[in-house]
């Protein structure tokens, strides 16, 4: 049976939050990072969370979340950008002999467990599958087939897998509303999002 692993790259710096950590913002009664990890684990898939060495509160947010499919690792070179987490994720997926890797950015508070399951069920293990808003705006998650793991493990910089995707056949899958694109990077964006929940 084909196996897809999930990578949650949570080693970023939250530089636009002006001292606050967006991954510790409260959603549904708990830190965003924990909420996202629980949603991923709810799919029944193995999950890797990458954390920076200088933000112990992120690790603390996951305290007590003991699960046989949860792997949490520190990324010493997190300051080099998103690629550091993607490299670690690719290496982990290769070691696990996974058939694909889903990259779930941890700062998408509207993404649901059902969205993740929809993506997992739709992937064909050949093409790249990318979530979009209901109107087609590219977003996340993205599922990468195993044939790309080697290239993913060699990425550099903070552009993620953007350059890698340019040369690939990418299949789009629309998720409800803006679930795939609501990325809250500033205190103002968080305030507006919370106001919309009321």
C-alpha positions as CSV (number, residue, x, y, z in Angstrom):
1,X,0.0,0.0,0.0
2,X,1.3,3.4,-1.0
3,X,2.5,5.6,1.9
4,X,2.5,9.4,2.2
5,X,4.3,11.1,5.1
6,X,3.5,14.7,6.3
7,X,6.2,17.3,6.9
8,X,5.2,20.4,9.0
9,X,8.1,22.8,8.6
10,X,7.9,24.9,11.8
11,X,11.5,26.2,11.9
12,X,10.8,29.7,10.5
13,X,11.4,33.0,12.3
14,X,8.0,34.8,12.2
15,X,9.9,38.0,11.4
16,X,6.8,40.0,10.5
17,X,5.1,39.4,13.8
18,X,7.1,42.1,15.6
19,X,8.2,40.0,18.5
20,X,5.2,37.6,18.6
21,X,5.4,34.0,17.4
22,X,2.6,33.3,15.0
23,X,2.8,29.5,15.6
24,X,2.0,30.2,19.3
25,X,-1.1,32.3,18.5
26,X,-4.2,30.6,20.0
27,X,-6.7,28.9,17.7
28,X,-9.5,26.7,18.9
29,X,-8.1,26.9,22.4
30,X,-4.5,25.9,21.8
31,X,-1.3,27.1,20.1
32,X,-1.6,27.1,16.3
33,X,1.3,24.7,15.9
34,X,-0.2,22.1,18.2
35,X,-3.6,22.5,16.4
36,X,-1.9,21.9,13.0
37,X,0.1,18.9,14.3
38,X,-3.1,17.3,15.7
39,X,-4.9,17.8,12.4
40,X,-2.1,16.1,10.6
41,X,-1.9,13.2,13.0
42,X,-5.7,12.8,12.6
43,X,-5.1,11.6,9.1
44,X,-3.4,8.4,10.3
45,X,-0.2,9.4,8.6
46,X,3.4,9.7,10.0
47,X,4.2,13.3,10.7
48,X,7.6,15.1,11.0
49,X,7.7,18.6,12.7
50,X,10.9,20.6,12.2
51,X,11.7,23.2,14.9
52,X,14.4,25.8,15.3
53,X,16.9,25.5,18.2
54,X,16.2,29.0,19.5
55,X,12.4,28.8,20.1
56,X,11.8,26.4,23.0
57,X,8.2,27.6,23.4
58,X,7.4,25.8,20.1
59,X,8.6,22.5,21.5
60,X,6.7,23.3,24.7
61,X,3.5,23.7,22.7
62,X,3.8,20.1,21.6
63,X,4.6,18.8,25.1
64,X,2.5,15.8,26.1
65,X,1.5,15.1,22.5
66,X,3.0,11.6,22.6
67,X,2.1,9.7,19.5
68,X,3.9,6.8,17.7
69,X,3.6,8.5,14.3
70,X,4.9,11.9,15.5
71,X,8.5,12.8,15.0
72,X,9.9,16.2,16.2
73,X,13.4,17.3,15.3
74,X,15.5,20.4,15.8
75,X,17.0,22.0,12.6
76,X,20.4,23.5,13.5
77,X,20.6,25.4,10.2
78,X,17.0,26.8,10.4
79,X,18.3,30.3,9.8
80,X,19.2,29.3,6.2
81,X,15.5,29.3,5.3
82,X,12.6,26.9,4.5
83,X,14.9,24.7,2.5
84,X,16.6,23.5,5.7
85,X,13.2,21.9,6.8
86,X,12.5,20.6,3.3
87,X,15.9,18.9,3.2
88,X,15.3,17.3,6.5
89,X,11.8,16.2,5.5
90,X,13.1,14.7,2.2
91,X,15.8,12.7,4.1
92,X,13.2,11.5,6.6
93,X,10.8,10.4,3.8
94,X,13.5,8.6,2.0
95,X,14.6,6.7,5.1
96,X,10.9,5.8,5.7
97,X,10.7,4.6,2.1
98,X,7.6,6.8,1.6
99,X,5.9,7.0,-1.8
100,X,5.2,10.8,-1.4
101,X,5.6,13.7,1.0
102,X,2.9,16.2,1.9
103,X,4.3,19.6,3.0
104,X,1.8,21.3,5.3
105,X,2.8,24.8,6.3
106,X,1.9,25.3,10.0
107,X,0.6,28.9,9.6
108,X,-2.7,28.1,7.7
109,X,-5.3,28.2,10.5
110,X,-8.3,27.4,8.3
111,X,-6.9,24.2,6.8
112,X,-8.9,21.3,8.2
113,X,-8.3,17.6,8.8
114,X,-10.8,16.9,6.0
115,X,-8.8,19.1,3.7
116,X,-5.7,17.0,4.4
117,X,-7.6,13.8,3.9
118,X,-9.0,15.1,0.6
119,X,-5.4,15.8,-0.6
120,X,-4.1,12.4,0.5
121,X,-6.9,10.6,-1.3
122,X,-6.5,12.6,-4.5
123,X,-2.7,12.1,-5.0
124,X,-1.7,9.7,-7.8
125,X,1.9,9.2,-6.7
126,X,3.1,10.5,-10.0
127,X,2.5,14.2,-10.4
128,X,2.8,17.0,-7.9
129,X,-0.5,17.8,-6.2
130,X,-1.0,21.4,-5.1
131,X,-4.0,22.8,-3.1
132,X,-5.6,26.0,-4.3
133,X,-8.4,28.3,-3.0
134,X,-11.8,27.6,-4.4
135,X,-11.1,30.2,-7.0
136,X,-7.8,28.7,-8.1
137,X,-5.2,30.7,-6.2
138,X,-2.2,28.4,-5.6
139,X,-1.6,27.5,-1.9
140,X,-0.8,24.6,0.4
141,X,-0.5,21.8,1.1
142,X,1.7,20.4,-1.7
143,X,2.3,16.7,-2.2
144,X,5.6,15.6,-3.8
145,X,6.1,12.1,-5.3
146,X,9.1,10.1,-4.2
147,X,10.9,10.7,-7.5
148,X,11.5,14.3,-6.3
149,X,13.0,13.5,-2.9
150,X,16.6,13.6,-4.0
151,X,16.1,17.0,-5.6
152,X,14.3,18.2,-2.5
153,X,17.1,17.1,-0.3
154,X,19.5,19.4,-2.2
155,X,17.4,22.6,-2.0
156,X,18.9,25.8,-0.6
157,X,17.7,29.3,0.4
158,X,14.2,30.4,1.6
159,X,12.2,29.9,-1.6
160,X,10.9,26.5,-0.6
161,X,10.3,24.1,-3.5
162,X,9.2,26.8,-5.9
163,X,12.1,26.3,-8.4
164,X,11.7,22.6,-8.2
165,X,8.0,22.8,-9.0
166,X,8.6,25.0,-12.1
167,X,9.8,22.0,-14.1
168,X,7.1,19.6,-13.0
169,X,3.6,18.6,-14.0
170,X,1.5,20.1,-11.2
171,X,-2.1,19.0,-10.6
172,X,-4.3,21.5,-8.8
173,X,-7.0,20.6,-6.2
174,X,-9.4,23.3,-5.0
175,X,-10.1,23.3,-1.3
176,X,-13.1,25.1,0.3
177,X,-12.9,28.9,0.5
178,X,-9.5,30.2,1.3
179,X,-8.4,27.2,3.4
180,X,-5.3,26.7,1.3
181,X,-4.3,30.3,1.2
182,X,-5.1,32.0,4.5
183,X,-1.5,32.7,5.8
184,X,-1.4,35.0,8.8
185,X,2.0,36.7,9.0
186,X,1.3,40.0,10.9
187,X,-0.5,41.0,14.1
188,X,-3.0,42.9,11.9
189,X,-3.8,39.8,9.9
190,X,-4.4,37.8,13.1
191,X,-6.7,40.5,14.4
192,X,-8.7,40.6,11.2
193,X,-8.9,36.8,11.1
194,X,-10.2,36.6,14.7
195,X,-12.7,39.3,14.1
196,X,-14.0,37.3,11.2
197,X,-14.5,34.2,13.4
198,X,-16.9,36.1,15.7
